[in-house]
Amino acid sequence: MKLYYYFLFRIYWFFRDVVKEGHKMSLFSTSIMSIIILYFTLYGIVGFVYFFKAPPSFNLGINYKFWIVSFAVVLWLGNYYSFIKPRNFLRQDFKKDRKGGLIIIFVLLLIGVLFLIGANKNREKIFQQKRKVSIENNQ
């Protein structure tokens, strides 16, 4: 939990110091940025599980955008009211140092690279499955 609080602390102070936002706007920006990163992290994990485990066990149907946005909104509400609004991450004894900022940047780059690798592998798997089905249908 302390790692997530530090992550929120660094995002908050980025918006306070670099972007020069006020306190309330920085809290809102922190909640939006943290949920975007959390969403892509969870999406990447689901992608890797799908790639290494089995075919999809759930089908979102035709209206999949609604379900994706709904999940993101529910995730944002939970994150905001559990972690951001109580401001516990600001009450921790964290310091703004260069090393911590570099670690956060490294973790974000790692998440991005893993997301791209997972998306590419899943695309290859889907292409092979469709190709296999089309070959079976032609025979």
N, C-alpha and C positions, 0 to 999 in steps of 0.2 A: 504494500500500500504506500509505503514511503517513496518508492520509485515513481509511482503515478503522481503523488503529491509534488515531487520535485519536477516532474514533467510539466504539470499544470503551473507551477511556480515560474518556470522558465518561460513558458508561453505568455503568461500574464505580464511578466516584466518586459518581454519583447514588445508587447503592445503598449505598455506604459512608457518605456524609454525610447524605443526606435520609432514607433508610429505616432507617439505623443498623444495617445488617447486618454480620456479621463478614466476614473475608477470604474464606474458602471459600464461604460462602453468596453473597457478592457476585460471585465468579467464576461460580458456577452461574447466578445471576440474570442476569448479563451475557450468558452464552451463550444463555440462553432468550430474552431480549429481543432480542438481535442477530439470532437466527435467525428470530424472528417478523417483524421488520422486513425482513430479507433475503428471506424467503419471499414476503411481500406485494409487495416490489419486483420480484422475478422473475416473480411471477404477473401483475403489472401489465404488465410488458414483453411477456410471452407474449400477454396480451390485446390489446395494441396491435398486435403482429405479426399476430395472427389477424384483427383488424379491418381493417388496411390491406393485407394481403397476399392471403390465400387462405382457402378453407374449411379446416376442421381436417384436418390430415394424420395425426392419431393419434386413436384411440378408446380410452378407458380402460375401456369396457365397463360392465357392471352394477355391479361392485365397485370403483367409482372412489374411494371413501373410503379403501380400503386403499392404493391407489397414491399418493394425496395424502399420507396420513400416512407411508407408507414413504419418499417423497421428502423430507419434512420431517425425518424421523429421520436419513436418510443425510446430509442437508445439515447437521443439527446435529452429528453425529459428526465430519464433516469440519471444520466450523468450530471445534468445541471442541478437537480434537486438533491442528489446524494453527495456530490463532491464540490461543485462550483459555488452554489448559493451559501452553504454554511461557511465558506472561506477558510476551511481548516488548513488548506495548503499554504495559506499566507501566514498562519500562526506557527508553522514549523520553524525551526531554527536554520533555514537555508540561507546560503550566501550566493550572491551573483558573482561567479568566477568564470574565467575563460575555459577551464578544463570541463566544467559541467556543460557549458554551451556547445563545446566541440563534441562531447559525448552524445548530446541530444541530436546534433546535426548528423553524426555518424549513424545513430539508430534510425533516424528518418530516411537516410539514404539506403540503409540496409533493408528497411521495410519496402521502399520503392523498388529496389532491385529484385527482391524476392517476389514482389507482386508481379513484376514484368516477367520474370522467369516462369512463375506459376501460370500466368495468363498464356504465355507462349506454349507451354507444355499442354495445357488444357485445349488450346486451339488445335494443336497437332493430334491430340487424342480424338477430338470430335471429328476432325477431317478424316482420320483413319476409319472411324466407325461408320461415317457416311459413305466412304469409299467401299468398305466391306459390304454394306447393305446394297449399294448399287451394283456391285459385282454379283452378289447372290441373286438379285432380281433379274439380271441379264442372262443368267444361266438357265 
